[in-house]
Amino acid sequence: MLFMSTMNISLPDSLRSFVDEQVTQRGYGTSSEYVRELIRKDADRMQLRGLLLQGAASVPVAAPADANYFTALRERVQKRPRG
């Protein structure tokens, strides 16, 4: 069984109008459904960001992507045979 609690938020008229517009245009039944979807997407984004940072931290640091790196990359690309 899913228990839900209530949270009241105050919005300026311009944001309230925006939410109402999104509910209508995107086919949500209520503004609560729209806000829940936004919160779920934000939680997913934060989880993905954490996984990406964790993955990046698990790999040794490579050479910095500075001007020398890009110069060498351009030279390698220019030397490749065209075909």
N, C-alpha and C positions, 0 to 999 in steps of 0.2 A: 504494500500500500504506500502511495506517495503522499507525504504530508507537505502542505504548502503553507508558508506564513505570508503575512501581508506586509508590504513596505509602501509607505506613502512618499511620493516625491513631489516637489514643487518645481514647476517649469515656468519660465517667462512665456508670454502669449506667443511669441514667434516660434519657440521650440515646440510648444503644444500644437500649434498649427502644422508644423513640420511633421510631428509624430502622427497626427490625424491624417495628413496627406499620405504618409507612407503606409499606414494601415489600410487605407482605401486602395491605393495604387498597387500594393504588393499582395493584397488578398488576405491580410491578417484579420482574424475575427475581432480582436480587441487590441488596445494599445499595450496591454500586459503581454500578449503574445509577441508583439514586436520587440518590446524591451527585453523579454527573456531570450529571444533569438540573438539580439545584440550582445547580451551578456555571455551567452554560450559561445558565440564567435570570438569574443575577446578572450575568454578562458582558453579556447583552442589555440588562438594566436600566441598567448603567453606560454602555453605548454610547448608549442612548436619552437618558440624562441629559446626556451630553456634547453630543449633537446639539441638545437643547433649550437648553442653555446657550449653545452656539455661535449658534443662531438668535436667542436673546434679545439677545446681545451685538451682533448685526448690525443691530439696529433702534434708531433714536434713542429715547432715554428720553422717554416721554410724561409728562403731568402725574401727579403722585403721587396714589395712591388714598388720600387722607386724608378727614377728616370733610367738608370742603367738596366734594370729588368726589362723595361719596355723597349729600349734601344736594341737589346739582344733579341728580344722576341720579334721585332720588326725585321732584323737581319735574318733570322731563321726563316721567316715567312718569305722574304724576298729571294732566298736561295733555293726554295723548294721548286722542283720542276713543275711547270704548268702543263696541264693536260687534260 
